[in-house]
């Protein structure tokens, strides 16, 4: 037996069921992706606020508005890291100038 579209009876029902299942999986996937993107954005926002808080604390400490030994220690470490990065950047710049070949 066939239906009006020429499909065997039962095959049409299987096709409809597969299509419904596919739509459900796509919707679930979109929802998961949306949630994942929202979570990543919230984590990035939180990270940005932590950075802003750190920079604010550093500026307030340097201005003498606040004082705490742990903040002072963290600022010293940041300065050490900045000095090390500057030294490495200067070293790389002088290496690039001394080399007759471009670096990658």
DSSP file (Angstrom, degrees, kcal/mol; ACC not computed):
  #  RESIDUE AA STRUCTURE BP1 BP2  ACC     N-H-->O    O-->H-N    N-H-->O    O-->H-N    TCO  KAPPA ALPHA  PHI   PSI    X-CA   Y-CA   Z-CA
    1    1 A X              0   0    0      0, 0.0     8,-1.5     0, 0.0     2,-0.3   0.000 360.0 360.0 360.0 147.4    0.0    0.0    0.0
    2    2 A X  B     -A    8   0A   0      6,-0.2     6,-0.2     2,-0.0     2,-0.1  -0.939 360.0-126.7-132.1 154.6    1.1    3.6   -0.7
    3    3 A X    >   -     0   0    0      4,-2.4     3,-1.7    -2,-0.3     6,-0.0  -0.265  48.4 -82.2 -87.7-174.3   -0.2    6.9    0.4
    4    4 A X  T 3  S+     0   0    0      1,-0.3    -1,-0.0     2,-0.1    -2,-0.0   0.700 129.6  55.3 -65.8 -18.2   -1.1    9.8   -2.0
    5    5 A X  T 3  S-     0   0    0      2,-0.1    -1,-0.3     3,-0.0     3,-0.1   0.442 118.6-108.9 -92.0  -0.5    2.6   10.8   -2.3
    6    6 A X  S <  S+     0   0    0     -3,-1.7     2,-0.3     1,-0.3    -2,-0.1   0.524  74.5 135.8  88.3   5.6    3.7    7.3   -3.4
    7    7 A X        -     0   0    0      1,-0.1    -4,-2.4     3,-0.0    -1,-0.3  -0.657  62.7-104.8 -85.8 141.5    5.4    6.5   -0.1
    8    8 A X  B >>  -A    2   0A   0     -2,-0.3     3,-1.5    -6,-0.2     4,-1.1  -0.348  47.2 -92.4 -61.0 145.6    4.9    3.1    1.4
    9    9 A X  T 34 S+     0   0    0     -8,-1.5    -1,-0.1     1,-0.3    -7,-0.0  -0.352 114.9  23.6 -58.7 135.3    2.6    3.2    4.4
   10   10 A X  T 3> S+     0   0    0     -3,-0.1     4,-2.1     1,-0.0    -1,-0.3  -0.130 105.8  80.5  97.6 -36.5    4.7    3.6    7.6
   11   11 A X  H <> S+     0   0    0     -3,-1.5     4,-2.4     2,-0.2    -2,-0.2   0.889  91.3  51.6 -69.0 -38.1    7.6    5.1    5.7
   12   12 A X  H  X S+     0   0    0     -4,-1.1     4,-2.5     2,-0.2    -1,-0.2   0.919 109.8  49.4 -63.5 -42.7    5.9    8.5    5.8
   13   13 A X  H  > S+     0   0    0      1,-0.2     4,-2.4     2,-0.2    -2,-0.2   0.896 110.7  50.7 -63.1 -40.0    5.3    8.2    9.5
   14   14 A X  H  X S+     0   0    0     -4,-2.1     4,-2.5     2,-0.2    -1,-0.2   0.909 109.8  50.2 -62.8 -41.7    9.0    7.3   10.0
   15   15 A X  H  X S+     0   0    0     -4,-2.4     4,-2.3     2,-0.2    -2,-0.2   0.911 111.2  48.4 -63.8 -42.9   10.1   10.3    7.9
   16   16 A X  H  X S+     0   0    0     -4,-2.5     4,-2.6     2,-0.2    -1,-0.2   0.918 111.9  49.5 -63.0 -42.9    7.8   12.6   10.0
   17   17 A X  H  X S+     0   0    0     -4,-2.4     4,-2.6     1,-0.2    -2,-0.2   0.907 111.3  49.0 -63.7 -41.9    9.2   11.2   13.2
   18   18 A X  H  X S+     0   0    0     -4,-2.5     4,-2.4     2,-0.2    -1,-0.2   0.896 111.1  50.2 -64.7 -39.8   12.8   11.6   12.1
   19   19 A X  H  X S+     0   0    0     -4,-2.3     4,-2.5     2,-0.2    -2,-0.2   0.919 111.6  47.8 -65.1 -43.3   12.1   15.2   11.0
   20   20 A X  H  X S+     0   0    0     -4,-2.6     4,-2.5     2,-0.2    -2,-0.2   0.930 112.4  49.3 -61.4 -44.9   10.5   16.0   14.4
   21   21 A X  H  X S+     0   0    0     -4,-2.6     4,-2.3     1,-0.2    -2,-0.2   0.900 110.9  50.6 -62.0 -40.8   13.5   14.4   16.2
   22   22 A X  H  X S+     0   0    0     -4,-2.4     4,-2.3     2,-0.2    -1,-0.2   0.919 110.1  49.0 -63.2 -43.7   15.9   16.4   14.1
   23   23 A X  H  X S+     0   0    0     -4,-2.5     4,-2.7     1,-0.2    -2,-0.2   0.908 110.4  51.7 -62.1 -41.5   14.1   19.7   14.9
   24   24 A X  H  X S+     0   0    0     -4,-2.5     4,-2.5     1,-0.2    -1,-0.2   0.918 110.5  47.8 -61.5 -44.0   14.1   18.8   18.6
   25   25 A X  H  X S+     0   0    0     -4,-2.3     4,-2.6     2,-0.2    -1,-0.2   0.889 111.3  50.5 -65.9 -38.7   17.9   18.2   18.5
   26   26 A X  H  X S+     0   0    0     -4,-2.3     4,-2.7     2,-0.2    -2,-0.2   0.935 111.5  48.2 -63.7 -45.7   18.5   21.4   16.6
   27   27 A X  H  X S+     0   0    0     -4,-2.7     4,-2.3     1,-0.2    -2,-0.2   0.915 112.7  48.6 -60.8 -42.7   16.5   23.4   19.1
   28   28 A X  H  X S+     0   0    0     -4,-2.5     4,-2.5     1,-0.2    -1,-0.2   0.909 111.6  50.1 -63.3 -41.9   18.3   21.7   22.0
   29   29 A X  H  X S+     0   0    0     -4,-2.6     4,-2.6     2,-0.2    -2,-0.2   0.906 110.3  49.3 -63.7 -42.1   21.7   22.4   20.3
   30   30 A X  H  X S+     0   0    0     -4,-2.7     4,-2.8     2,-0.2    -1,-0.2   0.904 111.2  49.9 -63.2 -41.3   20.8   26.1   19.8
   31   31 A X  H  X S+     0   0    0     -4,-2.3     4,-2.5     2,-0.2    -2,-0.2   0.918 111.8  47.9 -63.3 -43.4   19.7   26.4   23.4
   32   32 A X  H  X S+     0   0    0     -4,-2.5     4,-2.6     2,-0.2    -2,-0.2   0.918 113.2  48.1 -63.6 -43.5   23.0   24.8   24.6
   33   33 A X  H  X S+     0   0    0     -4,-2.6     4,-2.7     2,-0.2     5,-0.2   0.918 111.2  50.4 -63.1 -44.1   25.0   27.1   22.3
   34   34 A X  H  X S+     0   0    0     -4,-2.8     4,-2.4     1,-0.2    -2,-0.2   0.923 112.3  47.2 -59.9 -45.3   23.1   30.2   23.5
   35   35 A X  H  X S+     0   0    0     -4,-2.5     4,-2.6     2,-0.2    -2,-0.2   0.907 111.7  51.1 -62.9 -42.5   23.7   29.2   27.2
   36   36 A X  H  X S+     0   0    0     -4,-2.6     4,-2.4     2,-0.2    -2,-0.2   0.923 111.7  46.7 -61.8 -45.0   27.4   28.5   26.4
   37   37 A X  H  X S+     0   0    0     -4,-2.7     4,-2.4     2,-0.2    -2,-0.2   0.901 112.2  50.4 -64.3 -40.9   27.8   32.0   24.8
   38   38 A X  H  X S+     0   0    0     -4,-2.4     4,-2.4    -5,-0.2    -2,-0.2   0.917 110.9  49.3 -62.8 -42.9   26.0   33.7   27.7
   39   39 A X  H  X S+     0   0    0     -4,-2.6     4,-2.5     1,-0.2    -2,-0.2   0.922 111.0  49.5 -62.2 -44.7   28.2   31.9   30.2
   40   40 A X  H  X S+     0   0    0     -4,-2.4     4,-2.3     1,-0.2    -1,-0.2   0.901 111.1  49.7 -61.8 -40.6   31.4   32.9   28.3
   41   41 A X  H  X S+     0   0    0     -4,-2.4     4,-2.6     2,-0.2    -1,-0.2   0.916 111.3  48.5 -65.3 -42.4   30.2   36.6   28.1
   42   42 A X  H  X S+     0   0    0     -4,-2.4     4,-2.5     2,-0.2    -2,-0.2   0.903 111.5  50.0 -63.9 -40.8   29.4   36.6   31.9
   43   43 A X  H  X S+     0   0    0     -4,-2.5     4,-2.4     2,-0.2    -1,-0.2   0.900 111.6  48.8 -64.0 -40.2   32.8   35.1   32.7
   44   44 A X  H  X S+     0   0    0     -4,-2.3     4,-2.6     2,-0.2    -2,-0.2   0.910 110.8  50.2 -65.2 -42.4   34.5   37.8   30.4
   45   45 A X  H  X S+     0   0    0     -4,-2.6     4,-2.2     2,-0.2    -2,-0.2   0.921 111.0  49.2 -60.8 -43.9   32.6   40.6   32.1
   46   46 A X  H  X S+     0   0    0     -4,-2.5     4,-2.2     2,-0.2    -2,-0.2   0.927 111.1  49.7 -61.5 -44.7   33.6   39.2   35.5
   47   47 A X  H  X S+     0   0    0     -4,-2.4     4,-2.3     1,-0.2    -2,-0.2   0.917 109.6  51.7 -59.9 -44.0   37.2   39.1   34.4
   48   48 A X  H  X S+     0   0    0     -4,-2.6     4,-2.5     1,-0.2    -1,-0.2   0.891 109.9  49.1 -60.9 -39.7   37.0   42.6   33.1
   49   49 A X  H  X S+     0   0    0     -4,-2.2     4,-2.7     2,-0.2    -1,-0.2   0.871 108.7  52.9 -70.1 -35.7   35.6   43.9   36.4
   50   50 A X  H  X S+     0   0    0     -4,-2.2     4,-2.5     2,-0.2    -2,-0.2   0.916 111.0  47.7 -62.3 -42.2   38.4   42.1   38.4
   51   51 A X  H  X S+     0   0    0     -4,-2.3     4,-2.6     2,-0.2     5,-0.2   0.932 112.3  48.8 -63.6 -45.2   41.0   43.8   36.2
   52   52 A X  H  X S+     0   0    0     -4,-2.5     4,-2.5     1,-0.2    -2,-0.2   0.910 111.0  50.7 -61.7 -41.1   39.3   47.1   36.7
   53   53 A X  H  X S+     0   0    0     -4,-2.7     4,-2.7     2,-0.2    -1,-0.2   0.921 111.0  48.8 -61.0 -44.3   39.2   46.5   40.5
   54   54 A X  H  X S+     0   0    0     -4,-2.5     4,-2.4     2,-0.2    -2,-0.2   0.914 112.2  47.3 -62.4 -43.7   42.9   45.7   40.5
   55   55 A X  H  X S+     0   0    0     -4,-2.6     4,-2.5     2,-0.2    -1,-0.2   0.887 112.6  50.1 -65.7 -38.4   43.8   48.8   38.5
   56   56 A X  H  X S+     0   0    0     -4,-2.5     4,-2.8    -5,-0.2     5,-0.2   0.933 111.1  48.5 -64.8 -45.3   41.6   51.0   40.8
   57   57 A X  H  X S+     0   0    0     -4,-2.7     4,-2.2     1,-0.2    -2,-0.2   0.900 111.8  50.4 -61.4 -40.5   43.2   49.5   43.9
   58   58 A X  H  X S+     0   0    0     -4,-2.4     4,-2.6     2,-0.2    -1,-0.2   0.931 112.3  46.0 -63.2 -46.1   46.7   50.1   42.4
   59   59 A X  H  X S+     0   0    0     -4,-2.5     4,-2.1     1,-0.2     6,-0.2   0.912 112.8  49.8 -64.6 -42.7   45.9   53.7   41.5
   60   60 A X  H  <>S+     0   0    0     -4,-2.8     5,-2.4     2,-0.2     6,-1.1   0.876 112.4  48.5 -64.0 -37.2   44.4   54.3   45.0
   61   61 A X  H ><5S+     0   0    0     -4,-2.2     3,-1.1    -5,-0.2    -2,-0.2   0.928 111.4  48.7 -67.7 -45.4   47.4   52.8   46.6
   62   62 A X  H 3<5S+     0   0    0     -4,-2.6    -2,-0.2     1,-0.3    -1,-0.2   0.846 111.2  51.0 -63.8 -32.7   49.8   54.9   44.5
   63   63 A X  T 3<5S-     0   0    0     -4,-2.1    -1,-0.3    -5,-0.2    -2,-0.2   0.557 115.8-117.6 -79.8  -7.8   47.8   58.0   45.3
   64   64 A X  T < 5S+     0   0    0     -3,-1.1    -3,-0.2    -4,-0.4    -2,-0.1   0.593  81.7 120.5  83.2  11.3   48.0   57.2   49.0
   65   65 A X  S   <S+     0   0    0     -5,-2.4     2,-0.3    -6,-0.2    -4,-0.2   0.807  78.7  20.1 -79.2 -29.4   44.3   56.8   49.4
   66   66 A X        -     0   0    0     -6,-1.1     2,-0.3    -9,-0.2    -2,-0.2  -0.942  65.0-168.0-135.0 159.2   44.5   53.2   50.6
   67   67 A X        +     0   0    0     -2,-0.3     2,-0.3    -3,-0.1     3,-0.1  -0.962  16.8 151.0-151.1 131.0   47.2   51.0   52.1
   68   68 A X     >  -     0   0    0     -2,-0.3     4,-2.6     1,-0.1     5,-0.2  -0.932  42.9-129.9-157.5 135.8   47.4   47.3   52.7
   69   69 A X  H  > S+     0   0    0     -2,-0.3     4,-2.4     1,-0.2     5,-0.2   0.857 108.5  51.2 -57.8 -37.8   50.5   45.0   52.8
   70   70 A X  H  > S+     0   0    0      2,-0.2     4,-2.3     1,-0.2    -1,-0.2   0.897 111.3  47.5 -68.4 -38.5   49.0   42.5   50.4
   71   71 A X  H  > S+     0   0    0     -3,-0.2     4,-2.6     2,-0.2    -2,-0.2   0.924 112.1  50.6 -65.9 -43.2   48.2   45.2   47.8
   72   72 A X  H  X S+     0   0    0     -4,-2.6     4,-2.3     1,-0.2    -2,-0.2   0.909 111.0  48.9 -59.5 -42.3   51.6   46.7   48.2
   73   73 A X  H  X S+     0   0    0     -4,-2.4     4,-2.1    -5,-0.2    -1,-0.2   0.905 111.4  49.1 -63.7 -42.8   53.2   43.2   47.6
   74   74 A X  H  X S+     0   0    0     -4,-2.3     4,-2.5     2,-0.2    -2,-0.2   0.894 110.1  51.2 -64.9 -40.0   51.0   42.6   44.6
   75   75 A X  H  X S+     0   0    0     -4,-2.6     4,-2.5     2,-0.2    -2,-0.2   0.914 108.9  51.2 -64.8 -42.1   52.0   46.0   43.1
   76   76 A X  H  X S+     0   0    0     -4,-2.3     4,-2.3     1,-0.2    -1,-0.2   0.916 111.1  48.4 -59.4 -42.5   55.7   45.3   43.6
   77   77 A X  H  X S+     0   0    0     -4,-2.1     4,-2.5     2,-0.2    -2,-0.2   0.900 109.8  51.4 -66.4 -40.4   55.2   42.0   41.8
   78   78 A X  H  X S+     0   0    0     -4,-2.5     4,-2.6     2,-0.2    -1,-0.2   0.924 110.3  49.6 -60.5 -44.0   53.4   43.7   39.0
   79   79 A X  H  X S+     0   0    0     -4,-2.5     4,-2.6     2,-0.2    -2,-0.2   0.906 110.2  50.9 -61.9 -41.6   56.2   46.2   38.7
   80   80 A X  H  X S+     0   0    0     -4,-2.3     4,-2.3     2,-0.2    -2,-0.2   0.921 111.6  47.5 -61.7 -43.5   58.8   43.3   38.6
   81   81 A X  H  X S+     0   0    0     -4,-2.5     4,-2.6     2,-0.2    -2,-0.2   0.901 111.5  50.2 -65.1 -41.0   56.8   41.6   35.9
   82   82 A X  H  X S+     0   0    0     -4,-2.6     4,-2.7     2,-0.2    -2,-0.2   0.917 110.6  49.9 -62.8 -43.0   56.5   44.8   33.8
   83   83 A X  H  X S+     0   0    0     -4,-2.6     4,-2.4     2,-0.2    -2,-0.2   0.916 111.8  48.3 -60.8 -43.2   60.3   45.3   34.2
   84   84 A X  H  X S+     0   0    0     -4,-2.3     4,-2.6     2,-0.2    -2,-0.2   0.913 112.2  48.4 -64.3 -43.6   61.0   41.8   33.0
   85   85 A X  H  X S+     0   0    0     -4,-2.6     4,-2.8     2,-0.2    -2,-0.2   0.915 111.8  49.7 -62.5 -42.9   58.6   42.1   30.1
   86   86 A X  H  X S+     0   0    0     -4,-2.7     4,-2.5     2,-0.2    -2,-0.2   0.898 110.7  50.3 -62.2 -40.3   60.2   45.5   29.1
   87   87 A X  H  X S+     0   0    0     -4,-2.4     4,-2.4     2,-0.2    -2,-0.2   0.932 112.9  45.7 -63.5 -45.7   63.7   43.9   29.3
   88   88 A X  H  X S+     0   0    0     -4,-2.6     4,-2.6     2,-0.2    -2,-0.2   0.900 113.1  50.0 -65.1 -40.4   62.6   41.0   27.1
   89   89 A X  H  X S+     0   0    0     -4,-2.8     4,-2.3     2,-0.2    -1,-0.2   0.906 111.9  48.0 -64.2 -41.2   60.9   43.3   24.6
   90   90 A X  H  X S+     0   0    0     -4,-2.5     4,-2.3     2,-0.2    -2,-0.2   0.900 111.8  50.5 -65.5 -40.0   64.0   45.5   24.4
   91   91 A X  H  X S+     0   0    0     -4,-2.4     4,-2.2     2,-0.2    -2,-0.2   0.920 111.9  47.1 -63.5 -44.5   66.2   42.4   24.0
   92   92 A X  H  X S+     0   0    0     -4,-2.6     4,-2.5     2,-0.2    -2,-0.2   0.884 110.8  52.4 -64.6 -38.6   64.0   41.1   21.2
   93   93 A X  H  X S+     0   0    0     -4,-2.3     4,-1.8     2,-0.2    -2,-0.2   0.915 111.2  46.0 -64.8 -42.4   63.9   44.6   19.5
   94   94 A X  H  X S+     0   0    0     -4,-2.3     4,-1.9     2,-0.2    -1,-0.2   0.867 111.8  52.2 -69.6 -34.1   67.7   44.7   19.6
   95   95 A X  H  X S+     0   0    0     -4,-2.2     4,-1.7     2,-0.2    -2,-0.2   0.904 108.7  50.9 -64.1 -41.0   67.9   41.2   18.2
   96   96 A X  H  < S+     0   0    0     -4,-2.5    -2,-0.2     1,-0.2    -1,-0.2   0.879 111.1  48.0 -64.4 -37.3   65.6   42.1   15.4
   97   97 A X  H  < S+     0   0    0     -4,-1.8    -1,-0.2     1,-0.2    -2,-0.2   0.855 112.7  48.4 -70.6 -34.5   67.8   45.1   14.5
   98   98 A X  H  < S+     0   0    0     -4,-1.9     2,-0.3    -5,-0.1    -2,-0.2   0.759  95.6  85.6 -78.6 -24.2   71.0   43.0   14.6
   99   99 A X     <  -     0   0    0     -4,-1.7     4,-0.1    -5,-0.1    -4,-0.0  -0.611  64.2-154.1 -83.3 132.1   69.6   40.2   12.4
  100  100 A X  S    S+     0   0    0     -2,-0.3     2,-0.4     2,-0.1    -1,-0.1   0.636  80.6  69.2 -76.6 -11.3   69.9   40.6    8.7
  101  101 A X  S    S-     0   0    0      1,-0.0    -2,-0.1     0, 0.0     2,-0.1  -0.858  91.1-111.7-109.1 140.4   66.9   38.2    8.3
  102  102 A X        -     0   0    0     -2,-0.4     2,-0.2     1,-0.1    -2,-0.1  -0.402  32.0-131.0 -66.7 144.7   63.3   39.1    9.3
  103  103 A X              0   0    0      1,-0.1    -1,-0.1    -4,-0.1    -7,-0.0  -0.626 360.0 360.0 -94.0 157.2   62.0   37.1   12.2
  104  104 A X              0   0    0     -2,-0.2    -1,-0.1     0, 0.0    -2,-0.0   0.449 360.0 360.0 -86.4 360.0   58.6   35.3   12.3
